Amino acid sequence: MTVTRTHAIPWLLLVFSLPARSASQRVQIWRKLQRYGMLALRSSGYVLPNTAANQERMEWLAAAIRSYKGQASVVQAQGFDDLPPEHLKQLFVEARSRDYQKLLHEAKKVLALSPSRRPGGRLNRIRRRFLDLQDIDFFENSLRTKVEDLLAQADQADTRTTGRKGRGKSGQYINRLWITRPRPGIDRVSSAWLIRRFVDPKARFIFGAEPSAHSDAIPFDMFCPQGFGHRGEDCSFETLRREFSIRDGRVRRIAQIIHDADLGDEKIRPGGGTGFGQGAEWLGQARLTG
């Protein structure tokens, strides 16, 4: 992705301080700095290219720091006297190169194994990490294509795997069209997020009442036996989680919330409403942390 600057001023600078006793808050902030691809200056502060998305991230972090009784400022910077623009850009490129090299090394190790011996979910984790890196690859690192090519090879080879239910057919659900009913509620919206995040990173979605009208599309949360919908006492989100063996702890907790909100049977949390209130928090975390 080429950076599209929304301002004439090319850089954003975050400077902050936290109380010395706030060790856990420091760790949380540090993890966000890493996740957002912020470049640490030797003198002070963290830099990002000036885009609307990056400004929102910095403002969010500044607000979080202030809530921890710290101080924070987001500054629009024209330049740095000891860092020419091209050198600063190169530092971002080098940072992403290190990330991509780690991902390439991990992917090659996994692909060197036969499909039956590959650790469950490892390739999906690599794909998710790759999507995260793309989001902070501000200057089109040349290694991105190498990772894409390697994952494409994995998709082509990912067939007829033995083992846990759903793993062997995962290759059938890559780069597909998915269909669900119009006016989606919480189960369908959350299921679409789950599909894009854990099953098919390049999934495309359409709405329709009749799956038969789109024979190439995979139905989810529709009134038909095909695809992925309510099964037994499970809502569609839970069905997808089970079918694709998604073991992420956050997804498990979100599944409980979606079940309560969608079915209202109080199977997971007696009292229902509390679970839905907590759902907003968990889904917000899922959006922020990916």
C-alpha positions in Angstrom: 0.0 0.0 0.0 1.4 3.4 -1.0 1.0 5.9 1.7 -1.6 8.6 0.9 -1.0 11.6 3.0 -4.0 13.6 4.1 -1.9 16.6 5.1 1.0 18.6 3.7 3.0 17.9 6.8 4.5 14.4 6.2 5.1 13.0 9.7 3.4 12.4 13.0 5.3 12.3 16.3 4.1 10.8 19.6 5.9 11.9 22.7 4.7 10.7 26.1 5.7 9.8 29.7 4.1 7.3 32.1 4.4 7.1 35.9 7.3 4.9 37.0 4.9 2.5 38.8 2.8 1.8 35.7 4.8 -1.3 34.6 1.8 -3.1 33.1 0.5 -0.1 31.3 4.0 0.4 29.8 3.9 -3.1 28.4 0.4 -2.5 26.9 1.5 0.8 25.3 4.8 -0.8 24.0 2.8 -3.6 22.3 0.6 -1.1 20.6 3.7 0.9 19.4 5.0 -2.3 17.9 1.7 -3.3 16.3 1.2 0.1 14.7 4.7 0.0 13.2 5.9 3.2 15.0 9.6 4.0 14.6 11.4 5.0 17.8 13.6 8.0 17.6 16.9 7.9 19.5 16.3 11.2 21.1 12.6 10.9 22.1 9.2 9.9 20.7 7.8 7.7 18.0 7.2 8.5 14.3 4.7 7.4 11.7 3.9 8.7 8.2 1.0 11.2 8.4 -2.1 9.5 7.3 -5.7 9.6 8.7 -5.4 6.0 10.0 -2.0 6.7 11.7 -3.3 9.9 13.3 -6.3 8.0 14.7 -3.9 5.4 16.1 -1.7 7.9 17.7 -4.6 9.9 19.2 -6.0 6.6 20.6 -2.7 5.8 22.2 -2.3 9.3 23.6 -5.8 9.1 25.2 -4.9 5.7 26.7 -1.7 7.1 28.1 -3.5 10.0 29.7 -6.0 7.6 31.2 -3.0 5.9 32.9 -2.1 9.3 34.5 0.6 9.9 32.0 1.3 12.7 29.6 1.1 12.5 25.8 1.2 14.8 22.8 0.6 14.0 19.1 2.7 16.4 16.9 2.6 17.0 13.2 6.2 17.3 12.1 7.5 18.8 8.9 10.9 17.1 9.3 13.8 16.3 11.7 17.1 18.0 11.3 19.2 14.9 12.1 17.0 12.6 9.9 16.5 13.5 6.2 13.2 12.2 4.8 14.9 9.5 2.7 16.8 8.2 5.6 13.7 8.1 7.8 11.9 6.3 5.1 14.7 3.8 4.8 14.5 3.1 8.6 10.8 2.1 8.1 11.8 -0.1 5.2 14.5 -1.8 7.2 12.1 -2.4 10.1 9.6 -4.1 7.9 12.4 -6.1 6.2 13.2 -7.6 9.5 9.6 -8.5 10.1 9.2 -10.0 6.7 12.4 -12.0 7.0 11.1 -13.6 10.3 7.9 -14.4 8.6 9.6 -15.9 5.6 11.8 -18.0 7.8 8.8 -19.3 9.8 6.8 -20.0 6.6 9.7 -21.9 5.0 10.1 -24.1 8.1 6.4 -25.0 8.0 6.2 -25.6 4.3 9.3 -27.9 4.5 7.1 -30.3 6.5 4.6 -32.7 4.8 1.0 -31.4 5.1 0.2 -34.2 7.6 3.0 -33.1 9.9 2.4 -29.3 9.9 1.4 -27.9 13.2 -2.3 -27.1 13.3 -3.1 -23.5 12.5 0.5 -22.4 12.0 -0.1 -21.3 8.4 -3.2 -19.4 9.3 -1.2 -17.5 12.0 1.4 -16.7 9.4 -1.2 -15.4 7.1 -2.8 -13.2 9.8 0.7 -11.8 10.7 1.3 -11.1 7.0 -2.0 -9.1 6.9 -0.9 -7.2 9.9 2.5 -6.4 8.3 0.8 -5.2 5.1 -1.1 -2.7 7.2 2.1 -1.1 8.5 4.2 -1.5 5.4 4.0 2.1 4.5 6.7 2.1 1.7 6.0 -1.1 -0.3 8.8 -3.3 1.0 10.2 -5.6 -1.8 10.0 -8.6 0.5 6.2 -8.4 0.6 6.0 -10.1 -2.8 8.2 -13.0 -1.6 5.9 -13.7 1.3 2.8 -13.5 -1.0 4.4 -16.0 -3.4 5.2 -18.4 -0.6 1.7 -18.3 0.8 0.3 -18.7 -2.6 2.3 -21.9 -3.0 1.0 -23.0 0.4 -2.6 -22.5 -0.8 -2.0 -24.6 -3.8 -0.5 -27.4 -1.8 -3.0 -27.2 1.1 -5.3 -30.1 0.1 -6.4 -33.4 1.6 -4.6 -32.9 4.9 -5.3 -35.5 7.5 -6.0 -34.7 11.2 -8.5 -32.4 12.8 -11.8 -31.8 11.2 -11.8 -28.9 8.8 -8.0 -28.6 8.3 -7.9 -30.8 5.2 -10.5 -28.7 3.4 -9.2 -25.3 4.3 -7.7 -24.8 0.9 -11.1 -25.0 -0.6 -12.1 -21.8 1.1 -9.4 -19.4 0.0 -10.2 -16.4 -2.2 -13.9 -17.3 -2.3 -17.2 -15.5 -2.6 -19.4 -15.9 0.5 -23.1 -15.2 0.7 -25.4 -14.4 3.6 -28.9 -12.9 4.1 -29.5 -9.2 3.8 -29.7 -6.9 6.8 -27.1 -8.8 8.8 -27.4 -9.1 12.6 -24.7 -9.8 15.2 -24.1 -13.5 14.2 -23.7 -12.7 10.5 -21.5 -9.6 11.0 -19.3 -11.5 13.5 -19.1 -14.5 11.2 -17.9 -12.3 8.3 -15.2 -11.0 10.6 -14.2 -14.5 11.6 -14.1 -15.7 8.0 -11.9 -12.8 6.8 -9.6 -13.0 9.9 -9.1 -16.7 10.3 -10.4 -18.6 7.2 -10.2 -16.6 4.0 -8.2 -13.3 4.2 -9.4 -12.2 0.8 -13.0 -13.3 1.2 -15.6 -11.3 -0.7 -19.2 -11.0 0.6 -22.6 -10.6 -1.1 -26.2 -10.6 0.2 -29.0 -12.7 -1.2 -32.0 -14.7 -0.1 -31.4 -17.7 -2.4 -28.0 -19.4 -2.3 -28.9 -21.3 -5.5 -28.8 -18.0 -7.4 -25.1 -17.8 -6.7 -23.7 -21.3 -7.1 -20.1 -20.2 -6.8 -20.7 -18.6 -3.3 -20.4 -20.3 0.1 -23.5 -19.7 2.2 -23.2 -18.8 5.9 -26.0 -18.2 8.4 -28.7 -19.0 5.7 -31.7 -21.3 5.8 -30.1 -24.1 3.7 -28.2 -27.3 4.5 -25.1 -26.1 2.5 -22.3 -24.0 4.0 -22.1 -22.9 7.6 -25.1 -22.0 9.6 -26.8 -22.9 12.9 -26.1 -26.5 13.8 -27.6 -28.1 16.9 -27.3 -25.5 19.7 -24.5 -23.6 17.9 -25.0 -20.3 16.1 -23.2 -19.7 12.8 -20.2 -18.1 14.5 -19.7 -21.2 16.7 -20.2 -23.5 13.7 -17.4 -21.7 11.8 -15.1 -21.8 14.8 -15.6 -25.6 15.2 -15.4 -26.4 11.5 -12.1 -24.6 11.0 -10.6 -25.6 14.4 -10.0 -22.0 15.5 -8.5 -22.2 19.0 -7.8 -18.6 19.7 -8.9 -17.9 23.3 -10.4 -14.5 22.3 -12.5 -16.1 19.6 -13.8 -18.6 22.1 -14.9 -15.9 24.4 -16.4 -13.9 21.6 -18.3 -17.0 20.5 -19.9 -17.2 23.9 -21.0 -13.6 23.6 -22.4 -14.0 20.1 -24.3 -17.1 21.2 -26.0 -15.2 24.0 -26.8 -12.2 21.9 -28.0 -14.2 18.9 -30.0 -17.0 20.5 -30.9 -15.5 23.8 -31.1 -18.9 25.5 -28.8 -17.9 28.4 -26.9 -21.2 27.7 -23.5 -19.5 28.2 -24.3 -16.7 30.7 -27.5 -16.8 32.7 -28.9 -13.3 32.6 -27.9 -12.6 29.0 -27.7 -8.8 29.1 -24.4 -8.8 31.0 -22.8 -11.0 28.4 -23.9 -8.7 25.6 -22.5 -5.7 27.5 -19.2 -7.5 27.8 -19.5 -8.4 24.1 -19.0 -4.8 23.1 -15.8 -4.7 25.0 -14.5 -8.0 23.4 -15.5 -7.1 19.9 -13.9 -3.7 20.4 -10.7 -5.4 21.4 -11.0 -7.7 18.4 -11.3 -4.7 16.1 -8.3 -2.9 17.7 -6.0 -5.9 18.0 -7.1 -7.6 14.8 
